[in-house]
Amino acid sequence: MLGIGKKFPEFNLKGVVSADLKTAFIDVTHKSYEGKWLVVFSYP
């Protein structure tokens, strides 16, 4: 588990942002939220 001030590893994944199937998924990378706080949650 990473703590405050620790660097998160680089990543590239699909994120869900909508219930509309045409716009539901976006590509998210480690640079998408650079300089901002981010909570990463993963479920099996």
N, CA and C atoms as a LAMMPS dump frame, in Angstrom:
ITEM: TIMESTEP
0
ITEM: NUMBER OF ATOMS
132
ITEM: BOX BOUNDS ff ff ff
-5.0000000000000000e+02 5.0000000000000000e+02
-5.0000000000000000e+02 5.0000000000000000e+02
-5.0000000000000000e+02 5.0000000000000000e+02
ITEM: ATOMS id mol type element x y z
1 1 1 N 0.838 -1.176 0
2 1 2 C 0 0 0
3 1 3 C 0.882 1.238 0
4 2 1 N 0.547 2.181 -0.847
5 2 2 C 1.298 3.429 -0.929
6 2 3 C 0.712 4.457 0.029
7 3 1 N 1.558 5.3 0.532
8 3 2 C 1.106 6.355 1.43
9 3 3 C 1.243 7.726 0.789
10 4 1 N 0.881 8.749 1.544
11 4 2 C 0.967 10.125 1.064
12 4 3 C 2.413 10.459 0.745
13 5 1 N 2.617 11.074 -0.407
14 5 2 C 3.957 11.464 -0.833
15 5 3 C 4.683 10.398 -1.626
16 6 1 N 4.137 9.189 -1.697
17 6 2 C 4.747 8.115 -2.482
18 6 3 C 4.226 8.19 -3.909
19 7 1 N 5.067 7.845 -4.852
20 7 2 C 4.706 7.919 -6.267
21 7 3 C 3.988 6.638 -6.7
22 8 1 N 2.846 6.81 -7.365
23 8 2 C 2.079 5.68 -7.881
24 8 3 C 2.746 5.185 -9.158
25 9 1 N 2.777 3.877 -9.388
26 9 2 C 3.396 3.356 -10.614
27 9 3 C 2.656 3.827 -11.873
28 10 1 N 3.361 3.877 -12.976
29 10 2 C 2.734 4.235 -14.249
30 10 3 C 1.682 3.19 -14.602
31 11 1 N 0.57 3.648 -15.216
32 11 2 C -0.492 2.729 -15.595
33 11 3 C -1.225 3.249 -16.821
34 12 1 N -1.927 2.35 -17.493
35 12 2 C -2.761 2.659 -18.647
36 12 3 C -3.93 1.685 -18.596
37 13 1 N -5.15 2.199 -18.412
38 13 2 C -6.301 1.319 -18.25
39 13 3 C -7.568 1.974 -18.767
40 14 1 N -8.652 1.214 -18.79
41 14 2 C -9.964 1.728 -19.181
42 14 3 C -10.716 2.114 -17.918
43 15 1 N -11.374 3.277 -17.961
44 15 2 C -12.179 3.736 -16.836
45 15 3 C -13.632 3.869 -17.255
46 16 1 N -14.543 3.671 -16.308
47 16 2 C -15.973 3.811 -16.566
48 16 3 C -16.42 5.164 -16.037
49 17 1 N -17.033 5.971 -16.904
50 17 2 C -17.444 7.318 -16.509
51 17 3 C -18.919 7.615 -16.795
52 18 1 N -19.646 6.653 -17.37
53 18 2 C -21.036 6.907 -17.749
54 18 3 C -21.8 5.595 -17.861
55 19 1 N -23.117 5.677 -17.748
56 19 2 C -23.961 4.501 -17.955
57 19 3 C -24.325 4.34 -19.432
58 20 1 N -24.096 5.377 -20.237
59 20 2 C -24.361 5.338 -21.676
60 20 3 C -23.253 4.536 -22.354
61 21 1 N -23.603 3.447 -22.997
62 21 2 C -22.597 2.563 -23.591
63 21 3 C -21.717 3.245 -24.633
64 22 1 N -22.214 4.282 -25.293
65 22 2 C -21.426 4.969 -26.318
66 22 3 C -20.303 5.816 -25.724
67 23 1 N -20.502 6.287 -24.5
68 23 2 C -19.502 7.164 -23.871
69 23 3 C -19.04 6.642 -22.513
70 24 1 N -19.326 5.387 -22.22
71 24 2 C -19.066 4.845 -20.884
72 24 3 C -17.588 4.696 -20.551
73 25 1 N -16.762 4.378 -21.519
74 25 2 C -15.374 4.028 -21.229
75 25 3 C -14.392 5.066 -21.773
76 26 1 N -13.372 5.366 -20.974
77 26 2 C -12.297 6.26 -21.408
78 26 3 C -10.96 5.612 -21.074
79 27 1 N -9.923 6.021 -21.773
80 27 2 C -8.573 5.585 -21.439
81 27 3 C -8.035 6.504 -20.352
82 28 1 N -7.49 5.915 -19.311
83 28 2 C -6.92 6.671 -18.2
84 28 3 C -5.469 6.236 -18.035
85 29 1 N -4.564 7.197 -17.916
86 29 2 C -3.153 6.883 -17.7
87 29 3 C -2.661 7.602 -16.456
88 30 1 N -1.426 7.326 -16.098
89 30 2 C -0.824 7.978 -14.936
90 30 3 C -0.686 9.483 -15.141
91 31 1 N -0.798 9.946 -16.366
92 31 2 C -0.685 11.382 -16.647
93 31 3 C -2.044 12.089 -16.701
94 32 1 N -3.141 11.345 -16.672
95 32 2 C -4.477 11.935 -16.775
96 32 3 C -4.79 12.894 -15.633
97 33 1 N -4.295 12.598 -14.455
98 33 2 C -4.596 13.415 -13.275
99 33 3 C -3.319 13.925 -12.626
100 34 1 N -2.323 14.19 -13.429
101 34 2 C -1.031 14.642 -12.929
102 34 3 C -1.181 15.926 -12.104
103 35 1 N -0.599 15.917 -10.913
104 35 2 C -0.653 17.08 -10.036
105 35 3 C -1.922 17.178 -9.211
106 36 1 N -2.798 16.179 -9.31
107 36 2 C -4.054 16.19 -8.563
108 36 3 C -4.121 14.974 -7.647
109 37 1 N -4.93 15.07 -6.62
110 37 2 C -5.177 13.931 -5.747
111 37 3 C -6.03 12.927 -6.51
112 38 1 N -5.783 11.654 -6.286
113 38 2 C -6.511 10.61 -7.001
114 38 3 C -6.673 9.393 -6.102
115 39 1 N -7.878 8.853 -6.07
116 39 2 C -8.143 7.609 -5.359
117 39 3 C -8.346 6.537 -6.419
118 40 1 N -7.565 5.475 -6.353
119 40 2 C -7.667 4.38 -7.312
120 40 3 C -8.315 3.198 -6.605
121 41 1 N -9.442 2.744 -7.141
122 41 2 C -10.188 1.638 -6.557
123 41 3 C -10.314 0.549 -7.605
124 42 1 N -10.048 -0.664 -7.21
125 42 2 C -10.148 -1.795 -8.131
126 42 3 C -10.976 -2.895 -7.487
127 43 1 N -11.841 -3.489 -8.255
128 43 2 C -12.664 -4.592 -7.786
129 43 3 C -12.436 -5.746 -8.755
130 44 1 N -12.34 -6.939 -8.231
131 44 2 C -11.932 -8.078 -9.059
132 44 3 C -12.346 -7.974 -10.476
